[in-house]
Amino acid sequence: MRLRVTLTAVLVLGVALIAGALVLVALLGSVLTDQVCQDARDRAAQLSSATAAERPQSTSGELIQWTTGGETLASPPANGCVSVEPPGYPEDFVFAAAPLATGGDVIVGKPLVDVLDSTRFVRRVLVVGVPLMMLIVGGVTWVVTGRVLAPVTAIRREVEEITASELHRRVPAVRTDEIGRLARTMNRMLDRLQRSQESRQRFVSDASHELRSPIAAIRQHAEVAQAHPERTTVTELATTVLDEDVRMQGLVDDLLLLARSDEDHTEPSNTPVDLDDLILAEAQRLRSATSLTIDTAGVSGGQVRGDEAALARMIHNLADNAARHARSRIAFTLTESDTTVVLTISDDGPGIPPADRSHVFDRFVRLNPARSRDAGGTGLGLAIVATIIERHHGTITIHTANSGGATLEAKLPQADIR
């Protein structure tokens, strides 16, 4: 790029200078010739009124001919000049004529030697000056371009050396506008890549840790049953293995769902989904599975567009989260506001401290013993909820419920039913 910029600058300047030089020489010669022509006309007009006794003769710097209609050195047009090289003279002359009062003409010739010398001198200066100017501009362009592109070269070298294990490195920052913005953009990209890698590493580490627990429990009971058959029964062993297997299967299913969501960047399906039907079905499930009071009095009609299975999973996870922490009551509310459908689920449990509310939607997050794994949670339920809501272009926030528990409020775009 440096070479291309330099060559382009030199080429453009060279074409401009050569064209300008040609025009300059042509204009200079024309102006000087016109000046000599004017001098010849003025001299001829002056001599046209001279008497026969006062008529001068030709000199080395001026040719004069008095004519009465015979052969002349040149035949200038009226009020004009003609350029001729007269016999016996090495240079051209400009001739002008003026009529005599006694008849005939006086013809005055002025040499063009000064014009030729001036234009020749200018041409010589331009022959030397134009290449010298092109050389100077080329050198300056090469140096300036090199200094301007030096940060780009430093950025390129740094990026080439950054590997997946060195995402903490950053490209050098510069103060120039365009390249500075490029450097800041590259560093922001590296920040995102580093956070993504760290998140992925934490995800793999947490997933491995979560999977080790049921595997260790199954192995422990199996080893005890093998070493001491009298301390357990087949039923107890089968129950333990089945419970841990169910927990492990739920964890694997959640991990697969999150992994697919991370890889799938397509828009969800655009079919109309009645959220009130999904909420009422989930409320009925909670009434059958728990002894909690389930309040659905605040559920009205609300339709969105999206993936019905994913939205059902979202409501299921929110309901399970509320049921896991509620003391006696869960309340569902569904309303429509302008172009938004607002879903809220409140419980009367211990609540979530304001300082921790920004982390509850992270993966494998358990804030305190009251909201921990002892009730069967994997730490992925709300992470899946956040992923589903984000894919449906919605938002979710946490508030303090009137009963002192937690209220999760999800907002989704309302379906256009026109």
PABA-681563 format. One record per residue (C-alpha): z negated, y negated, x negated; residue in three letters. Coordinates in pm, whole numbers, m for minus. Layout:
Z / Y / X / ALA .
...
***
This chain:
0 / 0 / 0 / MET .
m82 / m235 / m287 / ARG .
264 / m181 / m440 / LEU .
440 / m221 / m105 / ARG .
261 / m547 / m29 / VAL .
342 / m685 / m375 / THR .
709 / m586 / m358 / LEU .
742 / m727 / m8 / THR .
586 / m1058 / m111 / ALA .
810 / m1086 / m421 / VAL .
1122 / m992 / m224 / LEU .
1056 / m1241 / 56 / VAL .
970 / m1516 / m191 / LEU .
1276 / m1435 / m406 / GLY .
1514 / m1454 / m111 / VAL .
1357 / m1782 / 2 / ALA .
1365 / m1935 / m347 / LEU .
1724 / m1831 / m420 / ILE .
1845 / m1962 / m86 / ALA .
1649 / m2283 / m139 / GLY .
1788 / m2320 / m493 / ALA .
2147 / m2284 / m376 / LEU .
2093 / m2539 / m101 / VAL .
1915 / m2774 / m344 / LEU .
2198 / m2764 / m600 / VAL .
2461 / m2814 / m330 / ALA .
2275 / m3108 / m173 / LEU .
2202 / m3265 / m511 / LEU .
2569 / m3247 / m614 / GLY .
2681 / m3385 / m279 / SER .
2435 / m3675 / m287 / VAL .
2517 / m3770 / m647 / LEU .
2892 / m3743 / m582 / THR .
2858 / m3964 / m276 / ASP .
2672 / m4217 / m488 / GLN .
2947 / m4221 / m751 / VAL .
3207 / m4251 / m474 / CYS .
3021 / m4549 / m332 / GLN .
3013 / m4712 / m675 / ASP .
3390 / m4660 / m709 / ALA .
3455 / m4812 / m365 / ARG .
3233 / m5110 / m442 / ASP .
3409 / m5162 / m775 / ARG .
3753 / m5138 / m615 / ALA .
3655 / m5389 / m346 / ALA .
3529 / m5624 / m615 / GLN .
3852 / m5602 / m815 / LEU .
4081 / m5642 / m512 / SER .
4022 / m6018 / m511 / SER .
4083 / m6068 / m883 / ALA .
4386 / m6271 / m999 / THR .
4647 / m6126 / m1231 / ALA .
4486 / m6299 / m1526 / ALA .
4142 / m6165 / m1436 / GLU .
4242 / m5798 / m1394 / ARG .
4047 / m5577 / m1640 / PRO .
4180 / m5260 / m1796 / GLN .
4039 / m4906 / m1812 / SER .
3738 / m4829 / m2030 / THR .
3568 / m4504 / m2138 / SER .
3338 / m4515 / m1837 / GLY .
3586 / m4645 / m1583 / GLU .
3953 / m4591 / m1503 / LEU .
4145 / m4877 / m1336 / ILE .
4505 / m4876 / m1221 / GLN .
4691 / m5160 / m1055 / TRP .
4973 / m5036 / m843 / THR .
5261 / m5182 / m650 / THR .
5374 / m4852 / m494 / GLY .
5468 / m4653 / m802 / GLY .
5310 / m4344 / m960 / GLU .
4929 / m4343 / m954 / THR .
4647 / m4141 / m1107 / LEU .
4530 / m4036 / m760 / ALA .
4590 / m4128 / m402 / SER .
4247 / m4184 / m240 / PRO .
4232 / m4193 / 140 / PRO .
4144 / m4516 / 312 / ALA .
3770 / m4587 / 285 / ASN .
3728 / m4259 / 100 / GLY .
3736 / m4093 / m238 / CYS .
3921 / m3816 / m408 / VAL .
3801 / m3604 / m700 / SER .
4067 / m3541 / m964 / VAL .
4075 / m3442 / m1331 / GLU .
4320 / m3689 / m1478 / PRO .
4539 / m3586 / m1771 / PRO .
4372 / m3638 / m2108 / GLY .
4015 / m3636 / m1972 / TYR .
3781 / m3334 / m1996 / PRO .
3589 / m3406 / m1674 / GLU .
3658 / m3489 / m1314 / ASP .
3672 / m3844 / m1184 / PHE .
3614 / m3979 / m838 / VAL .
3879 / m4231 / m735 / PHE .
3860 / m4500 / m471 / ALA .
4124 / m4759 / m376 / ALA .
4127 / m5107 / m230 / ALA .
4434 / m5310 / m119 / PRO .
4539 / m5621 / m314 / LEU .
4612 / m5952 / m144 / ALA .
4942 / m5977 / m334 / THR .
5048 / m5627 / m232 / GLY .
4976 / m5292 / m384 / GLY .
4640 / m5134 / m458 / ASP .
4372 / m5124 / m718 / VAL .
4244 / m4774 / m794 / ILE .
3907 / m4730 / m963 / VAL .
3790 / m4398 / m1105 / GLY .
3430 / m4315 / m1191 / LYS .
3345 / m4007 / m1403 / PRO .
3138 / m3722 / m1258 / LEU .
2987 / m3630 / m1592 / VAL .
2636 / m3744 / m1487 / ASP .
2661 / m3548 / m1164 / VAL .
2768 / m3235 / m1347 / LEU .
2495 / m3280 / m1609 / ASP .
2228 / m3327 / m1343 / SER .
2331 / m3025 / m1136 / THR .
2369 / m2816 / m1452 / ARG .
2016 / m2910 / m1560 / PHE .
1874 / m2826 / m1217 / VAL .
2053 / m2490 / m1218 / ARG .
1907 / m2406 / m1558 / ARG .
1559 / m2499 / m1441 / VAL .
1599 / m2286 / m1131 / LEU .
1738 / m1989 / m1325 / VAL .
1420 / m1989 / m1532 / VAL .
1179 / m2113 / m1266 / GLY .
1270 / m1880 / m979 / VAL .
1209 / m1553 / m1171 / PRO .
897 / m1705 / m1327 / LEU .
766 / m1804 / m984 / MET .
844 / m1457 / m849 / MET .
660 / m1302 / m1143 / LEU .
356 / m1526 / m1092 / ILE .
345 / m1459 / m717 / VAL .
388 / m1086 / m778 / GLY .
99 / m1083 / m1026 / GLY .
m127 / m1289 / m802 / VAL .
m41 / m1070 / m502 / THR .
m110 / m754 / m705 / TRP .
m451 / m882 / m820 / VAL .
m556 / m1022 / m481 / VAL .
m439 / m713 / m295 / THR .
m626 / m493 / m539 / GLY .
m946 / m687 / m485 / ARG .
m902 / m683 / m107 / VAL .
m831 / m309 / m100 / LEU .
m1104 / m218 / m350 / ALA .
m1363 / m172 / m70 / PRO .
m1117 / 48 / 118 / VAL .
m1078 / 264 / m193 / THR .
m1456 / 283 / m229 / ALA .
m1487 / 382 / 139 / ILE .
m1218 / 649 / 101 / ARG .
m1382 / 799 / m208 / ARG .
m1723 / 804 / m43 / GLU .
m1589 / 968 / 273 / VAL .
m1408 / 1232 / 65 / GLU .
m1738 / 1326 / m99 / GLU .
m1938 / 1346 / 224 / ILE .
m1985 / 1704 / 341 / THR .
m2163 / 1858 / 637 / ALA .
m2481 / 1883 / 428 / SER .
m2464 / 1518 / 316 / GLU .
m2424 / 1331 / 643 / LEU .
m2710 / 1103 / 539 / HIS .
m2475 / 924 / 298 / ARG .
m2306 / 602 / 408 / ARG .
m1999 / 414 / 296 / VAL .
m2060 / 91 / 102 / PRO .
m2094 / m217 / 321 / ALA .
m1878 / m523 / 251 / VAL .
m1886 / m873 / 391 / ARG .
m1517 / m927 / 462 / THR .
m1431 / m929 / 829 / ASP .
m1176 / m651 / 885 / GLU .
m1290 / m416 / 609 / ILE .
m1653 / m493 / 688 / GLY .
m1595 / m391 / 1049 / ARG .
m1422 / m75 / 924 / LEU .
m1721 / 7 / 704 / ALA .
m1968 / m56 / 987 / ARG .
m1757 / 158 / 1222 / THR .
m1748 / 442 / 967 / MET .
m2125 / 421 / 922 / ASN .
m2182 / 428 / 1297 / ARG .
m1960 / 734 / 1318 / MET .
m2162 / 899 / 1039 / LEU .
m2482 / 809 / 1227 / ASP .
m2349 / 985 / 1537 / ARG .
m2241 / 1287 / 1333 / LEU .
m2580 / 1304 / 1163 / GLN .
m2767 / 1281 / 1493 / ARG .
m2537 / 1542 / 1644 / SER .
m2592 / 1778 / 1352 / GLN .
m2967 / 1725 / 1357 / GLU .
m2972 / 1782 / 1733 / SER .
m2768 / 2099 / 1691 / ARG .
m2998 / 2223 / 1416 / GLN .
m3305 / 2151 / 1627 / ARG .
m3137 / 2323 / 1920 / PHE .
m3065 / 2637 / 1715 / VAL .
m3417 / 2634 / 1568 / SER .
m3584 / 2587 / 1907 / ASP .
m3362 / 2849 / 2070 / ALA .
m3445 / 3097 / 1794 / SER .
m3814 / 3024 / 1833 / HIS .
m3799 / 3064 / 2212 / GLU .
m3610 / 3392 / 2185 / LEU .
m3855 / 3529 / 1931 / ARG .
m4146 / 3507 / 2176 / SER .
m4019 / 3760 / 2436 / PRO .
m3874 / 3981 / 2165 / ILE .
m4207 / 3984 / 1982 / ALA .
m4393 / 4058 / 2306 / ALA .
m4164 / 4351 / 2387 / ILE .
m4197 / 4489 / 2033 / ARG .
m4574 / 4451 / 2033 / GLN .
m4621 / 4643 / 2358 / HIS .
m4370 / 4907 / 2249 / ALA .
m4550 / 4960 / 1915 / GLU .
m4889 / 4980 / 2090 / VAL .
m4752 / 5233 / 2339 / ALA .
m4602 / 5435 / 2055 / GLN .
m4911 / 5429 / 1834 / ALA .
m5171 / 5460 / 2111 / HIS .
m5015 / 5619 / 2422 / PRO .
m5355 / 5647 / 2587 / GLU .
m5404 / 5268 / 2595 / ARG .
m5109 / 5195 / 2825 / THR .
m4894 / 5355 / 3087 / THR .
m4522 / 5368 / 3140 / VAL .
m4560 / 5136 / 3437 / THR .
m4748 / 4874 / 3236 / GLU .
m4496 / 4894 / 2952 / LEU .
m4200 / 4872 / 3189 / ALA .
m4355 / 4574 / 3369 / THR .
m4414 / 4389 / 3042 / THR .
m4064 / 4465 / 2913 / VAL .
m3907 / 4364 / 3244 / LEU .
m4099 / 4035 / 3263 / ASP .
m4009 / 3938 / 2908 / GLU .
m3650 / 4046 / 2960 / ASP .
m3624 / 3827 / 3270 / VAL .
m3767 / 3535 / 3073 / ARG .
m3523 / 3600 / 2788 / MET .
m3228 / 3635 / 3026 / GLN .
m3313 / 3301 / 3191 / GLY .
m3335 / 3137 / 2850 / LEU .
m3000 / 3282 / 2740 / VAL .
m2836 / 3172 / 3065 / ASP .
m2967 / 2818 / 3015 / ASP .
m2848 / 2813 / 2656 / LEU .
m2501 / 2930 / 2757 / LEU .
m2485 / 2667 / 3030 / LEU .
m2576 / 2389 / 2787 / LEU .
m2335 / 2518 / 2522 / ALA .
m2049 / 2528 / 2770 / ARG .
m2134 / 2181 / 2893 / SER .
m2126 / 2051 / 2537 / ASP .
m1784 / 2208 / 2476 / GLU .
m1629 / 2126 / 2814 / ASP .
m1522 / 1762 / 2832 / HIS .
m1313 / 1795 / 3148 / THR .
m1409 / 1627 / 3473 / GLU .
m1594 / 1844 / 3729 / PRO .
m1418 / 1949 / 4046 / SER .
m1359 / 1674 / 4304 / ASN .
m1455 / 1858 / 4622 / THR .
m1691 / 1696 / 4877 / PRO .
m2046 / 1832 / 4855 / VAL .
m2318 / 1773 / 5118 / ASP .
m2634 / 1724 / 4913 / LEU .
m2852 / 1733 / 5223 / ASP .
m2748 / 2094 / 5289 / ASP .
m2832 / 2193 / 4932 / LEU .
m3169 / 2016 / 4950 / ILE .
m3267 / 2178 / 5280 / LEU .
m3170 / 2522 / 5146 / ALA .
m3379 / 2465 / 4834 / GLU .
m3673 / 2341 / 5042 / ALA .
m3656 / 2657 / 5250 / GLN .
m3665 / 2866 / 4932 / ARG .
m3976 / 2683 / 4811 / LEU .
m4151 / 2733 / 5146 / ARG .
m4086 / 3107 / 5118 / SER .
m4181 / 3139 / 4751 / ALA .
m4482 / 2904 / 4732 / THR .
m4774 / 2783 / 4938 / SER .
m4689 / 2419 / 4875 / LEU .
m4625 / 2169 / 5152 / THR .
m4256 / 2081 / 5142 / ILE .
m4170 / 1748 / 5308 / ASP .
m3801 / 1695 / 5396 / THR .
m3851 / 1422 / 5655 / ALA .
m3682 / 1168 / 5430 / GLY .
m3362 / 1371 / 5386 / VAL .
m3062 / 1214 / 5556 / SER .
m2691 / 1275 / 5517 / GLY .
m2547 / 1224 / 5171 / GLY .
m2210 / 1340 / 5040 / GLN .
m2078 / 1327 / 4684 / VAL .
m1778 / 1471 / 4506 / ARG .
m1822 / 1725 / 4231 / GLY .
m1903 / 2085 / 4144 / ASP .
m2112 / 2235 / 4424 / GLU .
m2255 / 2514 / 4205 / ALA .
m2359 / 2267 / 3935 / ALA .
m2517 / 2030 / 4187 / LEU .
m2703 / 2320 / 4346 / ALA .
m2832 / 2415 / 4000 / ARG .
m2943 / 2056 / 3946 / MET .
m3145 / 2051 / 4271 / ILE .
m3287 / 2397 / 4195 / HIS .
m3410 / 2287 / 3851 / ASN .
m3561 / 1966 / 3989 / LEU .
m3735 / 2161 / 4265 / ALA .
m3867 / 2423 / 4020 / ASP .
m3996 / 2149 / 3792 / ASN .
m4177 / 1982 / 4081 / ALA .
m4316 / 2315 / 4207 / ALA .
m4441 / 2405 / 3863 / ARG .
m4657 / 2092 / 3840 / HIS .
m4740 / 2004 / 4201 / ALA .
m5093 / 2061 / 4326 / ARG .
m5020 / 2091 / 4695 / SER .
m4716 / 1888 / 4804 / ARG .
m4351 / 1815 / 4722 / ILE .
m4141 / 1552 / 4903 / ALA .
m3760 / 1537 / 4910 / PHE .
m3577 / 1216 / 4999 / THR .
m3203 / 1157 / 5026 / LEU .
m3054 / 819 / 5116 / THR .
m2723 / 635 / 5085 / GLU .
m2714 / 288 / 4931 / SER .
m2379 / 105 / 4913 / ASP .
m2163 / 344 / 4708 / THR .
m2454 / 551 / 4575 / THR .
m2640 / 856 / 4698 / VAL .
m3006 / 848 / 4589 / VAL .
m3205 / 1173 / 4561 / LEU .
m3579 / 1162 / 4488 / THR .
m3819 / 1450 / 4440 / ILE .
m4192 / 1369 / 4421 / SER .
m4487 / 1591 / 4340 / ASP .
m4863 / 1527 / 4335 / ASP .
m4914 / 1682 / 3993 / GLY .
m5052 / 1527 / 3673 / PRO .
m4753 / 1295 / 3630 / GLY .
m4572 / 1194 / 3312 / ILE .
m4701 / 919 / 3081 / PRO .
m4460 / 624 / 3054 / PRO .
m4430 / 670 / 2676 / ALA .
m4301 / 1026 / 2724 / ASP .
m4054 / 967 / 3007 / ARG .
m3762 / 904 / 2774 / SER .
m3805 / 1248 / 2615 / HIS .
m3847 / 1481 / 2911 / VAL .
m3472 / 1529 / 2942 / PHE .
m3438 / 1645 / 2581 / ASP .
m3401 / 2014 / 2513 / ARG .
m3712 / 2232 / 2461 / PHE .
m3948 / 1944 / 2536 / VAL .
m4298 / 2023 / 2665 / ARG .
m4523 / 1724 / 2681 / LEU .
m4872 / 1864 / 2748 / ASN .
m5051 / 2180 / 2857 / PRO .
m5023 / 2079 / 3223 / ALA .
m4644 / 2088 / 3192 / ARG .
m4599 / 2377 / 2952 / SER .
m4445 / 2720 / 2928 / ARG .
m4740 / 2903 / 3080 / ASP .
m4583 / 2856 / 3423 / ALA .
m4253 / 3004 / 3315 / GLY .
m4061 / 2700 / 3195 / GLY .
m3821 / 2721 / 2903 / THR .
m3801 / 2348 / 2829 / GLY .
m3435 / 2340 / 2930 / LEU .
m3450 / 2278 / 3304 / GLY .
m3447 / 1898 / 3293 / LEU .
m3202 / 1899 / 3002 / ALA .
m2959 / 2090 / 3224 / ILE .
m3025 / 1842 / 3507 / VAL .
m2944 / 1548 / 3278 / ALA .
m2624 / 1718 / 3160 / THR .
m2504 / 1786 / 3516 / ILE .
m2583 / 1433 / 3635 / ILE .
m2408 / 1281 / 3334 / GLU .
m2095 / 1487 / 3401 / ARG .
m2098 / 1359 / 3760 / HIS .
m2130 / 997 / 3636 / HIS .
m2481 / 955 / 3771 / GLY .
m2820 / 850 / 3635 / THR .
m3174 / 986 / 3655 / ILE .
m3503 / 808 / 3607 / THR .
m3875 / 891 / 3634 / ILE .
m4136 / 692 / 3824 / HIS .
m4498 / 738 / 3921 / THR .
m4534 / 885 / 4268 / ALA .
m4758 / 732 / 4532 / ASN .
m4975 / 1041 / 4511 / SER .
m5020 / 991 / 4138 / GLY .
m4769 / 1257 / 4034 / GLY .
m4410 / 1215 / 3918 / ALA .
m4099 / 1105 / 4106 / THR .
m3758 / 1194 / 3968 / LEU .
m3482 / 975 / 4110 / GLU .
m3117 / 1080 / 4068 / ALA .
m2830 / 849 / 4163 / LYS .
m2479 / 985 / 4211 / LEU .
m2155 / 813 / 4322 / PRO .
m2102 / 847 / 4694 / GLN .
m1795 / 1043 / 4807 / ALA .
m1504 / 836 / 4936 / ASP .
m1432 / 996 / 5276 / ILE .
m1134 / 779 / 5367 / ARG .
***
